[in-house]
Amino acid sequence: MQSMTFQKSVIWWCLTHRRHHKYSDTDADPHNIHRGFFFAHVGWMLRKKHPEVGLKGRTIDVSDLANDPVLAFQHRYYMWLVLVFCYIIPTVIPWYFWDEAMINAFFVAGNLRVLFTLHVTFLVNSAAHTFGYKPYDRSISPGEVWSLSFLTVGETWHNYHHSFPWDYKTSEYGSYSTNLTAAFIDLMAKIGWAYDLRTASPAVIEGRIGKGGDEALRRRY
């Protein structure tokens, strides 16, 4: 499923995400919002990386992922997996089962789907670091962008996510209607495919708000 997104391997993705969290909004952040909205959205993949990205990136440990045989397999054969799961299968299914023209299937189920999902994902790096309210930590760029939570299946409760990055829900709220990511992880937990899930306790949340958040905004939303 991750190979279908065409966002590089799980190991590479997590390395970039861990680097983003550890050095958020600095030159070592791969998609530093202080370099502009376009840069944070897509420009960071089009321009040469700041030297700090590579320098500080070497300090990020992903050995836990690299030692996982499934993730190591995906990383090693990533381009072949993308070719099969991101383009060939999505093209063949509508062509074979629904009698769709192969060129239509390729450009819609293949390319248009990838283009749409990539830009939705990029909004987390750009829009969610530009707009939104900050009930948990006013000192950081990420905000809570409720209007985008439906598109990003729960990933734009971003002030919370950066305040409590180890909380798998990425949100304080329990409603699955605005957090399908948490719903999917909970489903995987029920069948034993996800485990050791961590969440922030109410006391921890209240403590973080008291240090630099905005309780009034939290109650409002």
GIMOVEN-V628243 format. One record per residue. N is the residue number from 1. RES is the residue in one letter. NEAR is the number of other ideal C-beta (glycine too) atoms within 10 Angstrom. D_FIRST is the distance of its C-alpha to the first C-alpha in Angstrom with 2 decimals. Layout:
BEGIN
N,RES,NEAR,D_FIRST
N,RES,NEAR,D_FIRST
END
This chain:
BEGIN
1,M,6,0.00
2,Q,15,3.80
3,S,20,5.40
4,M,17,5.23
5,T,16,7.21
6,F,18,9.81
7,Q,18,11.00
8,K,16,11.92
9,S,22,11.01
10,V,19,10.60
11,I,19,14.30
12,W,15,15.43
13,W,14,13.76
14,C,15,15.40
15,L,19,18.58
16,T,19,18.89
17,H,13,18.29
18,R,16,20.78
19,R,22,23.19
20,H,21,22.95
21,H,14,23.89
22,K,15,26.61
23,Y,19,28.25
24,S,18,27.34
25,D,19,29.61
26,T,13,31.34
27,D,15,31.48
28,A,22,29.11
29,D,26,26.37
30,P,21,24.12
31,H,23,24.05
32,N,23,27.43
33,I,20,28.33
34,H,12,31.98
35,R,16,31.53
36,G,13,30.90
37,F,15,28.43
38,F,11,27.39
39,F,18,26.98
40,A,26,24.72
41,H,21,22.65
42,V,16,22.18
43,G,14,25.39
44,W,22,24.34
45,M,12,22.19
46,L,8,25.14
47,R,10,27.96
48,K,6,29.08
49,K,13,28.05
50,H,17,30.86
51,P,10,32.33
52,E,15,31.67
53,V,21,27.88
54,G,12,28.19
55,L,11,31.08
56,K,18,29.64
57,G,17,26.15
58,R,7,27.74
59,T,10,28.58
60,I,17,25.02
61,D,9,24.10
62,V,16,20.61
63,S,7,22.08
64,D,10,20.42
65,L,19,16.99
66,A,12,18.50
67,N,9,20.07
68,D,14,16.95
69,P,7,16.66
70,V,9,12.92
71,L,18,12.41
72,A,15,15.45
73,F,12,14.20
74,Q,18,11.10
75,H,18,13.66
76,R,12,16.21
77,Y,14,14.47
78,Y,18,12.17
79,M,11,13.87
80,W,10,13.80
81,L,17,10.07
82,V,20,9.85
83,L,13,12.70
84,V,15,11.31
85,F,16,7.78
86,C,19,8.70
87,Y,18,12.27
88,I,13,13.69
89,I,13,11.79
90,P,20,11.80
91,T,21,15.39
92,V,15,16.55
93,I,13,15.60
94,P,18,17.90
95,W,17,20.38
96,Y,11,20.80
97,F,8,20.59
98,W,9,21.97
99,D,7,24.29
100,E,16,22.94
101,A,11,24.29
102,M,12,22.00
103,I,10,22.77
104,N,14,21.91
105,A,18,18.56
106,F,19,17.84
107,F,14,19.10
108,V,15,17.82
109,A,20,14.49
110,G,19,13.75
111,N,15,15.84
112,L,12,16.79
113,R,17,13.36
114,V,18,12.47
115,L,12,15.97
116,F,11,15.83
117,T,15,12.70
118,L,14,14.06
119,H,13,17.47
120,V,15,16.49
121,T,15,14.94
122,F,17,18.12
123,L,20,20.27
124,V,22,19.55
125,N,23,21.27
126,S,21,24.01
127,A,22,24.97
128,A,26,24.23
129,H,29,26.42
130,T,17,29.12
131,F,17,29.62
132,G,22,29.77
133,Y,17,32.01
134,K,22,32.19
135,P,24,33.30
136,Y,28,32.23
137,D,19,33.19
138,R,14,35.20
139,S,9,35.34
140,I,16,31.78
141,S,20,30.21
142,P,26,27.14
143,G,23,27.99
144,E,25,26.88
145,V,23,25.87
146,W,14,25.73
147,S,10,25.58
148,L,20,22.20
149,S,24,20.58
150,F,13,19.59
151,L,18,17.82
152,T,22,16.01
153,V,16,15.41
154,G,24,17.85
155,E,21,17.50
156,T,30,20.97
157,W,30,23.10
158,H,28,23.47
159,N,28,27.00
160,Y,27,26.06
161,H,22,22.94
162,H,22,25.15
163,S,23,27.97
164,F,22,26.00
165,P,15,22.94
166,W,10,22.56
167,D,20,22.20
168,Y,16,18.66
169,K,22,19.46
170,T,22,20.33
171,S,23,23.07
172,E,18,26.28
173,Y,17,25.90
174,G,9,24.67
175,S,11,24.02
176,Y,14,20.55
177,S,10,21.53
178,T,17,21.06
179,N,23,18.43
180,L,15,15.43
181,T,18,13.57
182,A,23,16.37
183,A,15,16.23
184,F,15,12.67
185,I,17,13.80
186,D,15,17.03
187,L,11,15.54
188,M,13,13.79
189,A,14,17.24
190,K,9,19.05
191,I,7,17.51
192,G,7,17.95
193,W,9,14.45
194,A,14,15.45
195,Y,7,19.04
196,D,6,21.71
197,L,14,20.73
198,R,9,23.30
199,T,14,24.82
200,A,19,27.86
201,S,10,30.97
202,P,9,33.23
203,A,8,35.85
204,V,13,33.62
205,I,20,32.52
206,E,14,36.17
207,G,12,37.23
208,R,17,34.89
209,I,18,36.03
210,G,9,39.61
211,K,11,39.29
212,G,13,37.94
213,G,22,36.23
214,D,16,37.63
215,E,12,38.13
216,A,10,39.43
217,L,18,36.21
218,R,19,34.19
219,R,8,36.50
220,R,9,36.49
221,Y,12,32.77
END
